[in-house]
Amino acid sequence: MGQSNVNLAALIGSRICHDLISPIGAINNGLELLGMAGGSTGPEMDLISESVENASARIRFFRMAYGAAGDQPIGRAEVVSILKDNTRGARMTIAYGPLDEQPRWAVRLGFLGIQCLETAMPYGGRIELSVSGGQWMLIGYSEKILYDSALWGVLDGNEAQNIAPSQVQFPLLYALSQDVQRTPSVALVPGQSLTLRF
């Protein structure tokens, strides 16, 4: 995937997220107005409200992972908020370690790495993300890790074969890491953990 294609894909991702967040915000505002006006309450309204919150959280995650990135810093509070909203009620927990601001491009790689680990952890688990000396490390802990060596081999530069839409994070993470002179590496401890570094 050439750099110009990656940049174009990022701009498309940013545009889609930008255009979707407004109507979802409007739906949320409408729900609040209904509540204030004494509108109907109950499981139906709760379901709609929860669905809107989930959609908003996913778009914020996708905007960070797939949108255009630069060198501007991203604070810890924003990253933790996005991750917390995306794991509410899920079988996955994510611990974000960095206390200081990080460049957006690095956080973007981290978010793509989270999605890679989630692919190997369909039954849930815990992902811990830390940064030390400029090296990012993501460790996924789960009793059941489904490791597809061909898929993870994409991060070593192997040709991507039959990549499904749900796996696009693998070739994108590889392409973006090459753009910033980073080399992803993966280590598996079967039945215990899967570690991704860049």
C-alpha positions as CSV (number, residue, x, y, z in Angstrom):
1,M,0.0,0.0,0.0
2,G,1.7,3.2,-1.2
3,Q,2.0,6.2,1.1
4,S,-0.3,8.3,-1.1
5,N,-3.0,5.5,-0.9
6,V,-2.6,5.4,2.9
7,N,-3.0,9.2,3.1
8,L,-6.1,9.1,0.9
9,A,-7.6,6.3,3.0
10,A,-6.9,8.4,6.1
11,L,-8.7,11.4,4.6
12,I,-11.6,9.2,3.7
13,G,-11.7,7.8,7.2
14,S,-11.7,11.4,8.7
15,R,-14.4,12.5,6.4
16,I,-16.7,9.6,7.2
17,C,-16.2,10.0,10.9
18,H,-16.8,13.7,10.7
19,D,-20.0,13.4,8.7
20,L,-21.4,10.6,11.0
21,I,-20.7,12.2,14.4
22,S,-23.1,15.2,13.7
23,P,-26.3,13.2,13.2
24,I,-25.5,10.9,16.0
25,G,-25.0,13.9,18.3
26,A,-28.3,15.2,17.1
27,I,-30.1,11.9,17.9
28,N,-28.5,12.1,21.4
29,N,-29.7,15.7,21.9
30,G,-33.2,14.6,20.7
31,L,-33.3,11.9,23.3
32,E,-32.3,14.4,26.0
33,L,-35.0,16.7,25.0
34,L,-37.6,13.9,25.0
35,G,-36.5,13.1,28.5
36,M,-36.8,16.7,29.7
37,A,-40.2,17.0,28.1
38,G,-41.5,13.9,30.0
39,G,-41.4,11.8,26.9
40,S,-41.7,8.0,27.1
41,T,-39.1,6.1,29.1
42,G,-38.5,2.5,29.4
43,P,-36.4,-0.3,27.9
44,E,-36.9,1.0,24.4
45,M,-35.6,4.4,25.1
46,D,-32.7,2.9,27.1
47,L,-31.8,0.7,24.2
48,I,-31.8,3.7,21.8
49,S,-29.7,5.8,24.1
50,E,-27.2,3.0,24.7
51,S,-27.0,2.4,20.9
52,V,-26.3,6.1,20.3
53,E,-23.6,6.1,23.0
54,N,-22.0,3.0,21.5
55,A,-22.0,4.4,17.9
56,S,-20.5,7.7,19.1
57,A,-17.8,5.8,21.0
58,R,-16.9,3.7,18.0
59,I,-16.7,6.7,15.7
60,R,-14.3,8.4,18.1
61,F,-12.2,5.3,18.1
62,F,-12.3,5.0,14.3
63,R,-11.4,8.6,13.9
64,M,-8.3,8.1,15.9
65,A,-7.3,4.8,14.3
66,Y,-8.3,5.5,10.7
67,G,-8.4,9.3,10.3
68,A,-5.6,11.6,9.2
69,A,-2.9,11.9,11.8
70,G,-0.1,14.4,12.5
71,D,2.5,15.3,15.1
72,Q,0.0,17.2,17.3
73,P,0.0,15.7,20.8
74,I,-3.0,13.8,22.3
75,G,-3.5,14.0,26.0
76,R,-4.0,11.0,28.3
77,A,-7.5,12.1,29.3
78,E,-8.8,12.0,25.7
79,V,-7.3,8.6,25.0
80,V,-8.6,7.1,28.2
81,S,-12.0,8.5,27.6
82,I,-12.2,7.0,24.1
83,L,-11.0,3.6,25.3
84,K,-13.3,3.6,28.4
85,D,-16.3,4.4,26.2
86,N,-15.5,1.6,23.8
87,T,-15.1,-1.1,26.4
88,R,-18.1,-0.2,28.6
89,G,-20.1,-3.5,29.0
90,A,-17.6,-5.4,26.9
91,R,-15.5,-8.5,27.7
92,M,-12.4,-6.6,27.0
93,T,-10.6,-4.1,29.3
94,I,-7.8,-1.8,28.1
95,A,-5.3,-0.1,30.4
96,Y,-3.5,2.9,28.9
97,G,-0.2,3.5,30.7
98,P,1.3,6.8,29.3
99,L,0.8,9.7,31.6
100,D,2.1,12.4,29.3
101,E,0.9,13.6,25.9
102,Q,1.8,11.4,22.9
103,P,2.0,12.3,19.2
104,R,-1.3,11.5,17.4
105,W,0.5,9.3,14.8
106,A,1.8,7.1,17.7
107,V,-1.6,6.9,19.4
108,R,-3.1,6.0,16.0
109,L,-0.7,3.0,15.7
110,G,-1.6,2.0,19.3
111,F,-5.3,2.0,18.4
112,L,-4.7,-0.1,15.3
113,G,-2.6,-2.4,17.5
114,I,-5.5,-2.7,19.9
115,Q,-7.7,-3.8,17.1
116,C,-5.1,-6.4,15.9
117,L,-5.0,-7.8,19.5
118,E,-8.8,-7.9,19.7
119,T,-8.8,-10.1,16.6
120,A,-6.8,-12.7,18.5
121,M,-8.9,-12.4,21.6
122,P,-12.5,-13.0,20.6
123,Y,-13.5,-14.3,24.1
124,G,-12.2,-11.1,25.7
125,G,-9.4,-10.4,28.1
126,R,-7.2,-7.5,29.0
127,I,-4.9,-5.3,26.9
128,E,-2.2,-3.2,28.6
129,L,-0.5,-0.4,26.6
130,S,2.7,1.2,27.7
131,V,5.4,3.5,26.3
132,S,9.1,3.5,27.4
133,G,11.9,5.3,25.6
134,G,9.7,5.8,22.5
135,Q,8.9,2.1,22.3
136,W,5.2,1.2,22.4
137,M,4.3,-2.1,23.9
138,L,0.8,-3.7,23.8
139,I,0.2,-6.9,25.7
140,G,-3.0,-8.8,25.3
141,Y,-3.8,-11.3,28.1
142,S,-6.4,-14.0,27.5
143,E,-6.8,-17.7,28.3
144,K,-7.9,-18.3,24.7
145,I,-5.7,-16.5,22.1
146,L,-6.5,-17.4,18.5
147,Y,-3.2,-16.6,16.6
148,D,-3.3,-16.6,12.8
149,S,0.3,-16.7,11.8
150,A,-0.4,-15.7,8.2
151,L,-2.4,-12.7,9.4
152,W,0.2,-11.6,12.0
153,G,2.9,-12.2,9.4
154,V,1.5,-9.1,7.5
155,L,3.2,-7.0,10.3
156,D,6.6,-8.6,9.2
157,G,6.0,-7.4,5.7
158,N,4.6,-10.6,4.3
159,E,2.1,-10.2,1.4
160,A,-1.5,-9.8,2.7
161,Q,-3.6,-12.6,1.3
162,N,-7.4,-12.6,1.4
163,I,-7.6,-9.8,4.0
164,A,-11.2,-9.4,5.2
165,P,-12.6,-5.9,6.0
166,S,-12.4,-6.8,9.7
167,Q,-8.7,-7.4,9.3
168,V,-7.7,-4.2,7.5
169,Q,-5.9,-2.9,10.6
170,F,-3.0,-5.4,9.9
171,P,-1.8,-4.1,6.6
172,L,-2.6,-0.5,7.6
173,L,-0.6,-0.8,10.8
174,Y,2.3,-2.2,8.8
175,A,2.1,0.6,6.2
176,L,1.9,3.4,8.7
177,S,4.7,2.0,10.9
178,Q,6.9,2.0,7.8
179,D,6.1,5.6,7.1
180,V,7.4,6.6,10.6
181,Q,10.4,4.2,10.5
182,R,9.0,1.8,13.1
183,T,9.2,-2.0,12.9
184,P,6.4,-4.0,14.5
185,S,7.4,-7.2,16.4
186,V,5.1,-9.8,17.8
187,A,5.7,-12.4,20.6
188,L,3.2,-15.1,21.5
189,V,3.0,-17.1,24.8
190,P,0.3,-19.7,24.0
191,G,-2.7,-19.6,26.3
192,Q,-1.4,-16.6,28.1
193,S,-0.4,-13.5,26.2
194,L,0.3,-11.9,22.9
195,T,2.7,-8.9,22.7
196,L,3.0,-6.3,20.0
197,R,5.8,-3.7,20.0
198,F,6.7,-0.9,17.7
